[in-house]
Amino acid sequence: MVLVFTPLYFDTKHHYCALEYQGMKDLEQQRLGKIEDFSNKGLILPVVFRGEDCLPDEIKTGIM
């Protein structure tokens, strides 16, 4: 799953992207539970065009 991040991705007025991200997290948890080799990896691949300083720590720690 590819997360295309911009500074407005988690905008408080428009919740679609936040809901999409939560859906990706839920699906990731379901699928990772069935695959033993991916226990310390994720299925969400963030692509950051700009706004790295706005990137939430939850996402930042998963890619570094």
N, CA, C and O atoms as CSV, one atom per row, in Angstrom:
chain,resi,resn,atom,element,x,y,z
A,1,MET,N,N,0.845,-1.160,0.000
A,1,MET,CA,C,0.000,0.000,0.000
A,1,MET,C,C,0.892,1.225,0.000
A,1,MET,O,O,1.854,1.300,0.764
A,2,VAL,N,N,0.582,2.161,-0.836
A,2,VAL,CA,C,1.412,3.353,-0.979
A,2,VAL,C,C,0.689,4.555,-0.380
A,2,VAL,O,O,-0.438,4.870,-0.764
A,3,LEU,N,N,1.345,5.218,0.561
A,3,LEU,CA,C,0.837,6.423,1.189
A,3,LEU,C,C,1.591,7.596,0.565
A,3,LEU,O,O,2.797,7.734,0.771
A,4,VAL,N,N,0.897,8.437,-0.193
A,4,VAL,CA,C,1.520,9.614,-0.810
A,4,VAL,C,C,1.281,10.779,0.142
A,4,VAL,O,O,0.183,11.331,0.211
A,5,PHE,N,N,2.338,11.143,0.879
A,5,PHE,CA,C,2.200,12.142,1.942
A,5,PHE,C,C,2.518,13.547,1.448
A,5,PHE,O,O,3.508,13.772,0.751
A,6,THR,N,N,1.655,14.486,1.825
A,6,THR,CA,C,1.888,15.923,1.672
A,6,THR,C,C,1.529,16.550,3.028
A,6,THR,O,O,0.901,15.885,3.852
A,7,PRO,N,N,1.905,17.790,3.278
A,7,PRO,CA,C,1.597,18.403,4.576
A,7,PRO,C,C,0.103,18.401,4.929
A,7,PRO,O,O,-0.237,18.454,6.111
A,8,LEU,N,N,-0.778,18.343,3.958
A,8,LEU,CA,C,-2.218,18.362,4.236
A,8,LEU,C,C,-2.822,16.962,4.341
A,8,LEU,O,O,-4.044,16.827,4.400
A,9,TYR,N,N,-1.994,15.926,4.367
A,9,TYR,CA,C,-2.514,14.554,4.396
A,9,TYR,C,C,-3.415,14.311,5.606
A,9,TYR,O,O,-4.458,13.670,5.478
A,10,PHE,N,N,-3.028,14.810,6.766
A,10,PHE,CA,C,-3.838,14.658,7.968
A,10,PHE,C,C,-4.544,15.965,8.325
A,10,PHE,O,O,-4.566,16.363,9.489
A,11,ASP,N,N,-5.108,16.619,7.343
A,11,ASP,CA,C,-5.825,17.877,7.519
A,11,ASP,C,C,-7.029,17.672,8.432
A,11,ASP,O,O,-7.768,16.699,8.283
A,12,THR,N,N,-7.222,18.580,9.368
A,12,THR,CA,C,-8.317,18.433,10.333
A,12,THR,C,C,-9.694,18.704,9.730
A,12,THR,O,O,-10.702,18.260,10.280
A,13,LYS,N,N,-9.756,19.418,8.621
A,13,LYS,CA,C,-11.045,19.719,7.985
A,13,LYS,C,C,-11.487,18.622,7.015
A,13,LYS,O,O,-12.684,18.427,6.802
A,14,HIS,N,N,-10.545,17.920,6.439
A,14,HIS,CA,C,-10.848,16.870,5.459
A,14,HIS,C,C,-10.237,15.568,5.971
A,14,HIS,O,O,-9.018,15.399,5.958
A,15,HIS,N,N,-11.083,14.660,6.417
A,15,HIS,CA,C,-10.641,13.458,7.115
A,15,HIS,C,C,-10.409,12.252,6.207
A,15,HIS,O,O,-10.041,11.184,6.697
A,16,TYR,N,N,-10.614,12.393,4.901
A,16,TYR,CA,C,-10.545,11.233,4.015
A,16,TYR,C,C,-9.191,10.524,4.098
A,16,TYR,O,O,-9.144,9.301,4.226
A,17,CYS,N,N,-8.115,11.260,4.029
A,17,CYS,CA,C,-6.780,10.636,4.038
A,17,CYS,C,C,-6.482,9.978,5.384
A,17,CYS,O,O,-5.848,8.924,5.429
A,18,ALA,N,N,-6.929,10.583,6.467
A,18,ALA,CA,C,-6.725,9.972,7.781
A,18,ALA,C,C,-7.504,8.667,7.884
A,18,ALA,O,O,-7.005,7.689,8.440
A,19,LEU,N,N,-8.717,8.643,7.355
A,19,LEU,CA,C,-9.505,7.411,7.344
A,19,LEU,C,C,-8.861,6.362,6.441
A,19,LEU,O,O,-8.846,5.176,6.770
A,20,GLU,N,N,-8.335,6.799,5.313
A,20,GLU,CA,C,-7.634,5.891,4.404
A,20,GLU,C,C,-6.412,5.285,5.093
A,20,GLU,O,O,-6.163,4.085,4.968
A,21,TYR,N,N,-5.656,6.096,5.811
A,21,TYR,CA,C,-4.481,5.611,6.523
A,21,TYR,C,C,-4.881,4.594,7.593
A,21,TYR,O,O,-4.240,3.552,7.729
A,22,GLN,N,N,-5.929,4.891,8.346
A,22,GLN,CA,C,-6.385,3.953,9.371
A,22,GLN,C,C,-6.825,2.633,8.740
A,22,GLN,O,O,-6.577,1.562,9.295
A,23,GLY,N,N,-7.473,2.713,7.587
A,23,GLY,CA,C,-7.862,1.504,6.870
A,23,GLY,C,C,-6.649,0.695,6.435
A,23,GLY,O,O,-6.661,-0.534,6.504
A,24,MET,N,N,-5.596,1.384,5.984
A,24,MET,CA,C,-4.356,0.700,5.607
A,24,MET,C,C,-3.731,0.026,6.821
A,24,MET,O,O,-3.254,-1.105,6.725
A,25,LYS,N,N,-3.730,0.716,7.972
A,25,LYS,CA,C,-3.168,0.140,9.197
A,25,LYS,C,C,-3.941,-1.116,9.613
A,25,LYS,O,O,-3.341,-2.123,9.988
A,26,ASP,N,N,-5.262,-1.050,9.545
A,26,ASP,CA,C,-6.083,-2.202,9.913
A,26,ASP,C,C,-5.817,-3.395,8.991
A,26,ASP,O,O,-5.649,-4.523,9.455
A,27,LEU,N,N,-5.780,-3.137,7.701
A,27,LEU,CA,C,-5.522,-4.192,6.728
A,27,LEU,C,C,-4.113,-4.754,6.890
A,27,LEU,O,O,-3.899,-5.960,6.764
A,28,GLU,N,N,-3.157,-3.871,7.170
A,28,GLU,CA,C,-1.777,-4.301,7.405
A,28,GLU,C,C,-1.712,-5.261,8.591
A,28,GLU,O,O,-1.045,-6.292,8.511
A,29,GLN,N,N,-2.392,-4.936,9.684
A,29,GLN,CA,C,-2.390,-5.791,10.873
A,29,GLN,C,C,-2.979,-7.167,10.559
A,29,GLN,O,O,-2.453,-8.188,11.003
A,30,GLN,N,N,-4.070,-7.190,9.793
A,30,GLN,CA,C,-4.695,-8.457,9.415
A,30,GLN,C,C,-3.746,-9.315,8.580
A,30,GLN,O,O,-3.593,-10.510,8.830
A,31,ARG,N,N,-3.124,-8.702,7.604
A,31,ARG,CA,C,-2.265,-9.455,6.689
A,31,ARG,C,C,-0.937,-9.853,7.315
A,31,ARG,O,O,-0.444,-10.952,7.062
A,32,LEU,N,N,-0.354,-8.986,8.120
A,32,LEU,CA,C,0.922,-9.319,8.751
A,32,LEU,C,C,0.762,-10.453,9.759
A,32,LEU,O,O,1.705,-11.209,9.994
A,33,GLY,N,N,-0.409,-10.578,10.348
A,33,GLY,CA,C,-0.657,-11.655,11.279
A,33,GLY,C,C,-0.631,-13.024,10.612
A,33,GLY,O,O,-0.456,-14.042,11.282
A,34,LYS,N,N,-0.805,-13.048,9.306
A,34,LYS,CA,C,-0.826,-14.308,8.564
A,34,LYS,C,C,0.502,-14.646,7.913
A,34,LYS,O,O,0.665,-15.740,7.371
A,35,ILE,N,N,1.459,-13.718,7.957
A,35,ILE,CA,C,2.756,-13.920,7.305
A,35,ILE,C,C,3.844,-13.862,8.367
A,35,ILE,O,O,4.067,-12.808,8.961
A,36,GLU,N,N,4.514,-14.959,8.612
A,36,GLU,CA,C,5.535,-15.002,9.657
A,36,GLU,C,C,6.788,-14.213,9.298
A,36,GLU,O,O,7.391,-13.598,10.177
A,37,ASP,N,N,7.191,-14.215,8.042
A,37,ASP,CA,C,8.441,-13.575,7.636
A,37,ASP,C,C,8.394,-12.051,7.703
A,37,ASP,O,O,9.439,-11.411,7.595
A,38,PHE,N,N,7.230,-11.457,7.874
A,38,PHE,CA,C,7.092,-10.005,7.869
A,38,PHE,C,C,6.781,-9.455,9.260
A,38,PHE,O,O,6.203,-8.375,9.381
A,39,SER,N,N,7.152,-10.179,10.299
A,39,SER,CA,C,6.776,-9.766,11.644
A,39,SER,C,C,7.357,-8.410,12.056
A,39,SER,O,O,6.752,-7.716,12.873
A,40,ASN,N,N,8.502,-8.019,11.519
A,40,ASN,CA,C,9.100,-6.734,11.894
A,40,ASN,C,C,9.090,-5.735,10.741
A,40,ASN,O,O,9.860,-4.775,10.749
A,41,LYS,N,N,8.237,-5.949,9.762
A,41,LYS,CA,C,8.158,-5.065,8.602
A,41,LYS,C,C,6.731,-4.578,8.443
A,41,LYS,O,O,5.826,-5.029,9.146
A,42,GLY,N,N,6.538,-3.658,7.519
A,42,GLY,CA,C,5.206,-3.149,7.255
A,42,GLY,C,C,4.849,-3.259,5.794
A,42,GLY,O,O,5.710,-3.498,4.947
A,43,LEU,N,N,3.581,-3.086,5.504
A,43,LEU,CA,C,3.096,-3.147,4.130
A,43,LEU,C,C,2.747,-1.771,3.580
A,43,LEU,O,O,2.327,-1.651,2.429
A,44,ILE,N,N,2.919,-0.727,4.398
A,44,ILE,CA,C,2.619,0.636,3.971
A,44,ILE,C,C,3.927,1.304,3.583
A,44,ILE,O,O,4.853,1.394,4.388
A,45,LEU,N,N,3.996,1.773,2.341
A,45,LEU,CA,C,5.202,2.424,1.824
A,45,LEU,C,C,4.922,3.913,1.655
A,45,LEU,O,O,4.253,4.302,0.698
A,46,PRO,N,N,5.418,4.756,2.560
A,46,PRO,CA,C,5.176,6.189,2.438
A,46,PRO,C,C,6.076,6.829,1.385
A,46,PRO,O,O,7.277,6.567,1.328
A,47,VAL,N,N,5.476,7.661,0.564
A,47,VAL,CA,C,6.203,8.478,-0.406
A,47,VAL,C,C,5.992,9.920,0.032
A,47,VAL,O,O,4.861,10.406,0.053
A,48,VAL,N,N,7.083,10.608,0.383
A,48,VAL,CA,C,6.991,11.970,0.917
A,48,VAL,C,C,7.503,12.939,-0.137
A,48,VAL,O,O,8.704,12.989,-0.401
A,49,PHE,N,N,6.605,13.708,-0.741
A,49,PHE,CA,C,7.000,14.698,-1.744
A,49,PHE,C,C,7.525,15.966,-1.092
A,49,PHE,O,O,8.511,16.549,-1.545
A,50,ARG,N,N,6.864,16.381,-0.035
A,50,ARG,CA,C,7.290,17.565,0.717
A,50,ARG,C,C,6.633,17.492,2.089
A,50,ARG,O,O,5.661,16.761,2.282
A,51,GLY,N,N,7.158,18.238,3.021
A,51,GLY,CA,C,6.588,18.272,4.355
A,51,GLY,C,C,7.113,17.193,5.274
A,51,GLY,O,O,6.388,16.710,6.144
A,52,GLU,N,N,8.371,16.808,5.092
A,52,GLU,CA,C,8.948,15.778,5.965
A,52,GLU,C,C,8.883,16.191,7.432
A,52,GLU,O,O,8.747,15.343,8.313
A,53,ASP,N,N,8.979,17.492,7.692
A,53,ASP,CA,C,8.905,17.984,9.066
A,53,ASP,C,C,7.498,17.829,9.652
A,53,ASP,O,O,7.335,17.881,10.871
A,54,CYS,N,N,6.486,17.641,8.808
A,54,CYS,CA,C,5.100,17.439,9.255
A,54,CYS,C,C,4.744,15.962,9.383
A,54,CYS,O,O,3.652,15.625,9.841
A,55,LEU,N,N,5.644,15.089,8.988
A,55,LEU,CA,C,5.386,13.654,9.000
A,55,LEU,C,C,5.239,13.158,10.438
A,55,LEU,O,O,6.138,13.364,11.253
A,56,PRO,N,N,4.118,12.508,10.759
A,56,PRO,CA,C,3.931,12.006,12.125
A,56,PRO,C,C,5.000,10.982,12.508
A,56,PRO,O,O,5.490,10.236,11.661
A,57,ASP,N,N,5.349,10.958,13.777
A,57,ASP,CA,C,6.384,10.035,14.258
A,57,ASP,C,C,6.049,8.585,13.977
A,57,ASP,O,O,6.947,7.789,13.702
A,58,GLU,N,N,4.777,8.225,14.038
A,58,GLU,CA,C,4.362,6.849,13.768
A,58,GLU,C,C,4.798,6.397,12.371
A,58,GLU,O,O,5.217,5.255,12.181
A,59,ILE,N,N,4.696,7.290,11.415
A,59,ILE,CA,C,5.094,6.969,10.042
A,59,ILE,C,C,6.594,7.112,9.884
A,59,ILE,O,O,7.236,6.294,9.226
A,60,LYS,N,N,7.151,8.145,10.484
A,60,LYS,CA,C,8.578,8.416,10.369
A,60,LYS,C,C,9.429,7.271,10.913
A,60,LYS,O,O,10.421,6.894,10.288
A,61,THR,N,N,9.065,6.721,12.050
A,61,THR,CA,C,9.843,5.629,12.637
A,61,THR,C,C,9.723,4.357,11.832
A,61,THR,O,O,10.609,3.504,11.891
A,62,GLY,N,N,8.650,4.208,11.082
A,62,GLY,CA,C,8.482,3.019,10.257
A,62,GLY,C,C,9.312,3.024,8.997
A,62,GLY,O,O,9.493,1.972,8.383
A,63,ILE,N,N,9.836,4.196,8.578
A,63,ILE,CA,C,10.601,4.252,7.330
A,63,ILE,C,C,12.071,4.521,7.544
A,63,ILE,O,O,12.844,4.463,6.587
A,64,MET,N,N,12.489,4.814,8.761
A,64,MET,CA,C,13.887,5.129,8.973
A,64,MET,C,C,14.617,4.007,9.665
A,64,MET,O,O,15.817,4.116,9.919
